[in-house]
Amino acid sequence: MVSQVLEIGIIFHSVIIGVTMGMSQNRCTIRPLVVALAFHQVFEGMGLGGCIAQAGFGLTTVGYMCLMFSVTTPLGIILGMVIFYMTGYDDSNPNALILEGLLGSLSAGILVYMALVDLIAVDFFHNKTMASDPRLKKASYVALVLGSASMSVLALWA
């Protein structure tokens, strides 16, 4: 169940990021989106792949989930480009910047929710190995803090 909910969240996130990127014509807004895509699509894929592997789905389901993960961002970019072309979207307009900020916040919020509720909570509170080994639990908390700190540092340049 976790992998399916995570897949749906990542699909919505990827479409939103793709639409934002496709509508944008300004290098100042495209550059951070490209950096974000380059870094976190890899980690999203690894996290989702781990969840899918643990779920034990059949080959057809795994293939379908991988396909959906792979095509949603490019489809979002195409949709954003179509919106730009049809509406004459001006990304230097203050309203456009607000819209891009809202879309970015929505997509980030989806990922934060998925990480906290579906991944971290399951791993930390519903894992028998974690509960039985205090050293593993401490190491996991340290890794979580270091990962969060490193993502925060990366955000300085995005």
C-alpha positions in Angstrom: 0.0 0.0 0.0 2.9 2.4 0.8 4.4 2.0 -2.6 1.1 2.7 -4.4 0.4 5.8 -2.3 4.0 7.0 -2.8 3.7 6.4 -6.6 0.5 8.5 -6.8 2.2 11.3 -4.8 5.3 11.2 -6.9 3.2 11.2 -10.1 1.3 14.4 -9.0 4.5 16.0 -7.9 6.3 15.2 -11.2 3.4 16.5 -13.3 3.3 19.8 -11.3 7.1 20.3 -11.6 6.9 19.4 -15.3 4.1 21.9 -15.9 6.0 24.6 -14.0 9.1 23.9 -16.0 7.3 23.8 -19.3 5.5 27.1 -18.7 8.7 28.9 -17.7 10.8 30.8 -20.3 13.0 32.6 -17.8 16.5 31.1 -17.0 16.2 32.3 -13.4 13.2 30.0 -12.9 14.3 27.1 -15.2 17.7 26.7 -13.7 16.5 25.8 -10.1 13.9 23.4 -11.6 16.6 21.6 -13.7 18.8 21.3 -10.6 16.0 20.0 -8.5 15.0 17.5 -11.2 18.5 16.3 -11.7 19.1 15.6 -8.0 15.8 14.4 -6.5 14.4 12.4 -9.4 17.2 10.0 -8.8 16.5 9.8 -5.1 12.7 9.6 -5.7 13.3 6.7 -8.0 15.5 4.9 -5.5 13.0 5.4 -2.7 10.1 4.3 -4.9 12.0 1.4 -6.3 12.8 0.2 -2.7 9.1 0.4 -1.8 8.1 -1.4 -4.9 10.7 -4.2 -4.3 9.5 -4.6 -0.7 5.8 -4.8 -1.8 6.5 -7.9 -4.0 4.5 -6.9 -7.0 4.4 -8.9 -10.2 6.5 -8.0 -13.2 3.6 -6.3 -15.0 2.7 -4.1 -12.1 6.4 -3.2 -11.5 6.8 -2.4 -15.2 3.7 -0.2 -15.2 4.8 1.7 -12.0 8.2 2.3 -13.5 6.7 3.5 -16.8 4.4 5.9 -15.0 7.3 7.3 -12.9 9.4 7.7 -16.1 6.9 9.5 -18.3 5.1 11.9 -15.9 7.7 14.7 -15.7 8.1 14.8 -19.5 4.3 14.8 -20.0 4.1 17.6 -17.5 6.7 19.6 -19.4 4.8 19.1 -22.6 1.5 20.2 -20.9 3.3 23.3 -19.6 4.6 24.2 -23.0 1.1 23.8 -24.5 -0.3 26.0 -21.8 2.4 28.6 -22.5 1.8 28.5 -26.2 -2.0 28.7 -25.9 -2.2 31.4 -23.3 0.9 33.5 -24.0 2.0 33.0 -20.4 4.4 35.7 -19.3 6.5 34.4 -16.5 7.8 37.8 -15.6 4.3 38.9 -14.5 3.9 39.0 -10.7 0.8 36.8 -10.9 2.8 34.2 -12.9 5.5 34.2 -10.3 2.9 33.7 -7.6 1.4 30.8 -9.6 4.9 29.2 -10.0 5.5 29.6 -6.3 2.2 28.0 -5.5 2.8 25.1 -7.8 6.3 24.6 -6.4 5.0 24.7 -2.9 2.3 22.2 -3.7 4.7 19.8 -5.2 7.1 20.1 -2.3 4.3 19.7 0.2 3.3 16.4 -1.5 6.8 15.1 -1.2 7.2 16.2 2.4 3.9 14.5 3.3 4.9 11.3 1.6 8.3 11.3 3.2 7.0 11.9 6.7 3.8 9.8 6.7 4.6 6.9 4.2 8.3 6.4 4.5 9.9 7.7 7.7 6.9 6.8 10.0 6.8 3.3 8.6 10.5 2.7 8.8 10.9 4.2 12.3 7.8 3.2 14.1 6.5 0.0 12.4 9.8 -1.8 11.8 10.6 -4.7 14.1 14.3 -4.6 13.3 14.5 -0.9 14.2 12.6 -1.4 17.4 14.9 -4.2 18.6 18.2 -2.6 17.8 18.9 0.7 19.6 22.1 1.3 17.7 20.4 1.0 14.4 17.7 3.4 15.6 20.3 6.0 16.6 22.2 5.5 13.4 19.0 5.9 11.4 18.1 9.2 13.2 21.7 10.5 12.6 21.3 9.6 8.9 17.9 11.2 8.7 19.3 14.5 10.2 22.4 14.4 7.9 20.2 13.8 4.9 17.9 16.6 5.8 20.8 19.0 6.4 22.4 18.1 3.1 19.1 18.8 1.3 18.8 22.1 3.1 22.3 23.0 2.0 21.5 22.0 -1.6 18.4 24.3 -1.5 20.7 27.3 -1.0 21.8 27.0 -4.7 18.4 25.9 -6.1 
